[in-house]
Amino acid sequence: MRARVGSMRLGVDFGTTTTAIAIVDRGNYPIVSFINNQDDTIDFIPSVLALDGDRLVYGFDAEDAARDGALHLRSFKRLLSDASVTDASTFRLGNHSISILDALTGFLSYVAHQLRTNSSVSLLPASEPLEALVGVPAHAWSAQRFLTLEAFRRAGWDVLAMVNEPSAA
């Protein structure tokens, strides 16, 4: 059994309009800041996706693409609120049919990349695990919880727990 080098413990609020992250630091929980594409420091990543040509882009890149007229979807987390959603569910953006799970995974991969490369804690080596406590809506359907957990896992996060959002706050 290999010894674990270390890990980054985080709290993630994957929100409907923004995604915010706090880091566990010796009993403190400072909010992680990010540099957006206009070189402004902000305490969240926008929960938005856009089509840049045939490629999905997320967060700051999606906001820029949307400003330039690209098809985009804000608050895409709401796609999970339908009780009939499954890991095979899709949505349409223009002429593109997109897997909800793939879109969530892409966004959470983007968030992990931003955390490692473009944040107030950006000296994280790629080998250091991102361990997270993730907030989910208190009345989330089982499928919503599963899809959230699966997307985080596929995006390289180690989810230690899922906490209902009122408790997470």
Secondary structure, DSSP 4 states (H G I P E B T S, - for coil): -PPP---EEEEEEE-SSEEEEEE-BTTB-PBPPEE-TTS-EES-EE-EEEEETTEEEEHHHHHHHHHTT--EEESGGGGGGSTT--TT-EEEETTEEEEHHHHHHHHHHHHHHHHHHSBTTTT--TTS-EEEEEEE-TT--HHHHHHHHHHHHHTTEEEEEEEEHHHH-
